[in-house]
Amino acid sequence: MHKVKCGKCDKEYLKNDEVAVGCNDICYDCALKGFIGNGGPEESDINTALLQSGEISDADLICLQRDLEAVDYAARACSDCGQIRCCCDPSEQIDEDEY
């Protein structure tokens, strides 16, 4: 992480170049405002602004990645029993090796 100056508001902030998605130096506040204007942010807006600005620590990035993987994994659960591995219908079993 190193200090950079936001290209929109001139605020200095720490940027994690390993994480920053955007090619411009833009702080979290300006990135978030670009997504939502003056409205209320959703969790995905907050996460995207953190990633775009690079104002996310390595530890927070690991937590975010684990949370997103858990959501993705749970979305593949059987609609009948809610389990990832189920025997409801063998033809509809999920192959965990695909993920």
N, C-alpha and C positions, 0 to 999 in steps of 0.2 A: 504494500500500500504506500502511496505517496500523495503529497498535497498537490492539488490542482485547483484552478479557479474556474468556477462555473461560467460557461459562455453566455449565459442569459442574465444572471443576477450578480456576477462577480464575487460570489461567496466562495471562500476557500473551504475545501473539504478533502477528506481522505478517500482516495479511489483505489479499489482493488482491481487492477488490470486483468487479473485472471478471470474475473467475473463479468466485468462491464460488457454489455451487449452492443450498445450504441457506439458509433465512431466519434461522436462529439463529446466534449466534456460538459456534462450537465448534471447539476446536483439533484438529490432526491426530491427536494421540494418542487423544483421546476419540472422535473420529469413527471411527478404525480399531477401537478397542475395541468400539464399538457394532456394527460389522460382524462381527467375528470372536470377540468374547468373549476367552477366554484361549488360543484356538487360534492356529495359524500362518497368517499372511496369504498370500493369493495376490496376484499382480501386479494383478489388477483391483481387489482390496480396497484396495491401497495407492493406486492411481490415483484411485479414487473418494473415498477419505478426503482426499487432497490437494485434489481439486476441491471437495469439500463444505466443507472448512475454509477454503479460500482460501490455504493455506500453500504455494503453488506460484508460482515466479517466472515472469515472462513468457517467459524463455528456456526453462525446463523445460516450460512449456505448449506452446511451439512444437515442441519435440522429441517430446513425448507425442502431439501431434496428427499429426505426420509419421509416427510409428511406427504409430498406429492406422490412418491412411490407407493405409500400405504393406501392412498386414495385410489390410485390406478389399480392396485392389486385387489382392493375391495370391490371395485366396479366389475370385476370379472366373476363375482360370486354367482352361484346358482340362483335363479329367480324363484325357485320353488322352496328350497331349504335354507338358502343363505350361506351355504358352505362353499369354499373354494374347491375342495375335493368332495364330490357327492356321488351317490349311486342312483339318483332319481331316474336318469335316462343315460345309459352308457354311451349312446351316440352323441350326446351333447356335453360330454365331459371335457373339461378345459385342460389343455396340454400346457402345464406350467413351464415347460422348456421353451415355449414360444416367446416367453417374456423374459 
